[in-house]
Structure formats: C-alpha cells, structure tokens
Amino acid sequence: MSAAVVERPSSVAGTDLAVTQRRIITSEWIKLRSLRSTWFSLGAAILLDIGLGILFSGLRGNDAATHQVPAADFDSIEVSLRGMFLAQLAVGVLGVLVITGEYATGMIRASLSAAPRRFPVLVGKVAVFGGVTFTLSTLMGLIAFLGGQAVLHTDGYGVSLSSPGAARAVVGVGLYLTVVGLLALGCGFAFRSTGGAIAAVFGLLLVLPLLAQALPNSVADHVNKYLPMVAGSQIIAPHQAPNVLGPWTGIGVSALYAVVALAVGLFVLMRRDA
C-alpha cells in the first residue's frame, strides 16, 4: 500500500502564519470591540463625561449669575470638564476587564500559546486600549467643553476653544483618562482578579487623597500633590493653584503610576503560568 500524500490547500499553502506584533494588535482590537463590557463601559463614560459636564455648567453658571460672580473669577473651562472625574471610574473598570476577563474565561491561555514570549501581548493591549481610550476621551472632552460653554454662554460665562488653557484642557481629558485606563490595565495584569484590581485602582485614585487629608497640613500639602488623581487632573485646570504641580508635570507624575503598574503586571505575566 502506498503512503497517502496530503497536499495543503492552495489558500493556505505559502501563507505566512508567523505571529507578529501587528497581528497581535489586530487580534486585541477584535477582542476589545467584541466584548459587551467594552460598549457598556464606554457608554457610561460618555454619558458621565458629557452629560455631567453640561449639567454642571448649567447649575454652576446659573448660580454664579445669581450671585453676580465676575467672569474673571469663574473657571468656565474646568466646570465644563468636571464630568471626567466620574468618567474615570468607567474607564478604570474597563481597563481592568480588558485583561481579567481573559483570565476568568481561560482565553488568556490561547493568547499566550499564540504569543509565548508574552511581552507582545501586553504591548498589543496597551496599544489598542490606550489608542481607543485616548481617541474617544479626547472627543468626549471636546463635546463636553463645547456643550458646556454653550450653556454657560447664556449666563455670560462661556469661553471659546482659543481661550488660554482651553485646548490643553480638552486634550488633557484624553491624556488623563488614558493614564487611568493604563493604570487599571497594569493592575489587572498584576492582580489577575477583577475585584482585587478594581479595588487597587480606586484605592490609588480615590482613597489615597482621603487618607492624605488626615495628615498634618505641612505634610499633606507635599504628599497630596503627588497622588495620581490630584497630579493628573491639573491638566484641565486653566490656572495653576498653589501647592500643586503644573499641568504637564502633573500628568507626567500620574503617568509614572501607570508605567509602574504595567511594569509590575509584565513581571507577573512573565513569571507566572496562565
């Protein structure tokens, strides 16, 4: 009996099936847009950022007009972008779920089997999630700003995008929310548990500032300005307040927290089995 010869189909023969960084990024994009949690979380972020920004603008503008607050003393830019502080919760949750969801379902085994070096997996998730978050968050910031200023204009407090600090603040919304998302992604890699990672992220963003307030004022002023939310949020402030970092220094310090979280997450990813 002669041995059977099995030929590869023409559609497969000669095809380069090597796993490249580009293909990993494509795979991560497919996974991100295929998850319902992505749409729910991003939808919540959009609603909170834009909806609350316009709502706060209307309430604060009306109150300022009632009390005849001079326009020079009213922070029109920051008021319209305040929804960012609640939107960061939705972005943080999504950043955690991007990786912990794979550990919960076991899909991470397939991802690491396809890319056994593991580092490209983290790079792919950072590139896709970071890119989507920055693009959408910057657009959200722009819409919140324009909508909020349209409302504030009726009370005489609206400003244009060309006003000092306005363009920086709008882009700053995208930068800050991206930093928060990558911080959450790093915590997700490090903890591999949705609950543990979310607790760590919210602890860094929300609990640490509360604990800092319990310190003596002389110490609290020096500690508080280096916390991730306090430092990063200065990017949307039109004027620099005393005892805080500058806008670009602040977002840089906040980004360092994300870099450290991703570095710890990479260490855990490289050292532990899926």
C-alpha positions in Angstrom: 0.0 0.0 0.0 1.5 3.3 -1.0 1.5 6.2 1.5 -1.1 8.8 1.0 0.1 12.2 0.1 -1.8 15.1 1.7 -1.5 18.4 -0.1 -2.1 21.7 1.6 -5.0 23.7 0.2 -3.9 26.5 -2.2 -5.4 29.1 0.1 -3.1 28.0 3.0 0.0 26.9 1.1 2.7 29.5 1.2 0.8 31.7 3.7 2.9 33.4 6.3 1.4 32.3 9.6 4.0 33.9 11.9 2.7 35.7 14.9 3.8 39.3 14.6 3.1 42.4 16.8 0.8 43.8 14.1 -1.3 40.6 14.1 -1.4 40.6 17.9 -2.7 44.2 17.8 -5.3 43.2 15.3 -6.4 40.4 17.5 -6.6 42.6 20.5 -8.7 45.1 18.6 -11.1 42.3 17.6 -11.4 41.2 21.2 -11.9 44.7 22.5 -14.7 45.6 20.2 -16.4 42.2 20.5 -17.0 42.4 24.3 -20.2 43.8 25.6 -18.4 45.2 28.6 -16.5 47.5 26.3 -19.6 49.1 24.9 -21.3 49.3 28.3 -18.2 50.9 30.0 -17.5 53.3 27.2 -21.2 54.3 27.0 -21.2 55.0 30.7 -18.0 57.1 30.3 -19.6 59.1 27.5 -22.8 59.7 29.5 -20.9 60.7 32.6 -18.3 62.9 30.9 -20.6 64.8 28.5 -23.8 64.7 30.4 -22.4 65.8 33.8 -20.2 68.4 32.2 -23.2 70.1 30.6 -25.3 69.6 33.8 -22.6 71.1 36.0 -22.1 74.0 33.6 -25.8 74.8 33.7 -26.0 74.6 37.5 -22.8 76.5 38.2 -23.4 79.1 35.6 -26.9 79.9 36.9 -25.6 80.1 40.5 -22.8 82.4 39.5 -25.1 84.7 37.6 -27.5 84.8 40.6 -24.7 85.8 42.9 -23.2 88.1 40.2 -19.8 86.4 40.2 -17.3 88.3 37.9 -16.5 86.3 34.8 -12.8 86.6 35.6 -13.3 84.6 38.8 -15.3 81.8 37.2 -13.5 78.7 35.9 -15.6 78.1 32.8 -13.2 75.6 31.3 -12.8 73.4 34.3 -16.5 73.4 35.2 -17.5 72.0 31.8 -14.9 69.2 32.1 -15.7 68.1 35.6 -17.6 65.0 34.4 -14.1 63.5 33.8 -13.8 62.6 37.5 -16.7 60.2 37.3 -16.0 59.0 33.8 -12.6 57.8 35.1 -14.5 55.1 37.1 -16.0 53.6 34.0 -12.6 53.8 32.1 -10.8 52.2 35.1 -13.3 49.3 35.3 -12.9 48.7 31.5 -9.1 48.7 31.8 -9.2 46.0 34.4 -11.8 43.9 32.5 -9.7 44.0 29.3 -7.3 41.5 30.9 -9.0 40.0 33.9 -11.9 38.9 31.7 -9.4 36.7 29.8 -8.2 35.1 33.0 -11.8 34.5 34.1 -12.7 32.7 30.9 -9.4 31.0 30.2 -8.9 32.8 26.9 -5.5 34.0 28.2 -4.1 30.5 27.6 -4.9 30.8 23.9 -3.4 34.3 23.8 -0.2 33.2 25.4 0.0 30.0 23.3 -0.1 32.1 20.2 2.5 34.6 21.6 4.6 32.6 24.1 7.1 35.5 24.6 4.2 37.3 26.4 5.6 40.8 26.1 3.9 41.4 22.8 0.6 40.5 24.4 1.0 43.3 26.9 2.2 45.7 24.1 -0.8 44.8 22.0 -3.3 45.5 24.8 -1.6 48.8 25.7 -1.6 50.0 22.1 -5.2 49.1 21.4 -6.8 50.0 24.7 -4.7 53.1 25.0 -5.4 54.3 21.5 -9.1 53.8 21.7 -9.3 55.4 25.2 -7.3 58.5 24.1 -9.3 59.0 20.9 -12.7 58.6 22.5 -11.8 60.5 25.7 -10.4 63.5 23.7 -13.6 63.6 21.6 -15.7 63.4 24.8 -13.7 66.3 26.3 -14.3 68.4 23.2 -18.0 67.7 23.1 -18.3 68.3 26.9 -16.4 71.6 26.5 -18.4 72.9 23.6 -21.7 71.8 25.1 -20.8 73.3 28.5 -19.7 76.6 27.0 -22.9 76.8 25.0 -24.9 76.5 28.3 -22.6 78.9 30.2 -22.8 81.4 27.4 -26.5 82.0 28.2 -25.3 83.3 31.7 -22.4 85.3 30.3 -19.6 82.9 31.3 -18.9 81.0 28.1 -15.4 80.9 26.5 -14.0 79.7 23.2 -11.6 76.9 22.4 -9.0 79.5 21.7 -9.1 80.8 25.2 -5.9 80.3 27.3 -5.7 76.8 28.6 -8.9 75.5 26.8 -7.3 73.4 24.1 -4.8 72.0 26.6 -7.7 71.0 29.0 -9.6 69.3 26.2 -6.6 67.2 25.2 -5.9 66.8 28.9 -9.1 64.9 29.3 -7.9 62.4 26.8 -4.5 62.1 28.4 -5.8 61.8 31.9 -8.4 59.1 31.2 -5.9 57.2 29.1 -3.5 57.2 32.0 -6.2 56.0 34.3 -7.1 53.2 31.8 -3.5 52.1 31.5 -3.1 52.2 35.3 -6.1 49.9 35.6 -4.8 47.6 32.8 -1.5 47.3 34.7 -3.3 46.4 37.9 -5.3 43.9 36.0 -2.2 42.1 34.8 -0.7 42.3 38.3 -3.7 41.0 40.3 -5.4 38.8 37.6 -8.6 39.3 39.7 -11.3 41.8 38.7 -12.2 42.6 42.3 -8.7 43.0 43.5 -7.6 45.1 40.5 -10.6 47.4 40.7 -10.0 47.8 44.5 -6.4 48.7 43.9 -7.2 51.3 41.1 -9.9 53.0 43.1 -7.8 52.9 46.2 -5.0 54.8 44.4 -7.4 57.3 42.8 -10.0 57.9 45.5 -8.8 56.5 48.9 -5.3 57.9 49.0 -6.4 61.6 48.7 -8.8 61.0 51.6 -6.0 59.4 53.7 -3.7 62.3 52.8 -6.2 64.8 54.2 -5.8 63.1 57.7 -2.1 64.0 57.7 -0.8 67.3 59.3 -1.2 70.2 56.8 2.5 70.7 56.5 2.9 67.0 55.3 -0.4 66.7 53.4 0.4 69.6 51.1 3.6 67.8 50.0 2.1 64.4 49.7 -1.3 65.2 48.1 0.2 66.9 45.0 2.0 63.7 44.0 -1.1 61.4 44.2 -2.2 60.2 40.7 -5.7 61.9 40.6 -4.6 65.2 42.1 -1.4 65.4 39.9 -3.1 64.2 36.7 -6.2 66.4 37.0 -4.2 69.6 37.0 -4.1 69.2 33.2 -7.6 70.5 33.0 -7.1 73.4 35.4 -6.8 76.7 33.5 -4.8 78.4 36.3 -2.1 76.8 38.5 -3.2 76.7 42.1 -0.6 76.9 45.0 0.9 73.7 46.4 0.1 71.6 43.3 2.2 70.5 40.3 2.0 72.2 36.9 -0.3 70.7 34.3 2.3 68.8 32.3 4.4 67.9 35.3 1.3 66.6 37.0 0.2 64.4 34.1 3.7 63.1 33.9 3.7 62.1 37.5 0.3 60.4 37.0 1.7 58.6 34.0 4.5 57.2 36.1 2.0 55.4 38.3 0.6 53.7 35.1 4.2 52.8 33.9 5.0 51.2 37.3 1.7 49.3 37.3 2.4 48.0 33.8 5.9 47.0 34.7 4.6 45.0 37.7 2.0 43.5 35.5 4.6 42.5 32.9 6.7 40.9 35.7 3.8 38.8 36.9 2.9 37.9 33.3 6.4 36.7 32.6 6.9 34.8 35.8 3.6 33.1 36.4 1.6 30.5 34.5 -1.7 31.4 32.9 
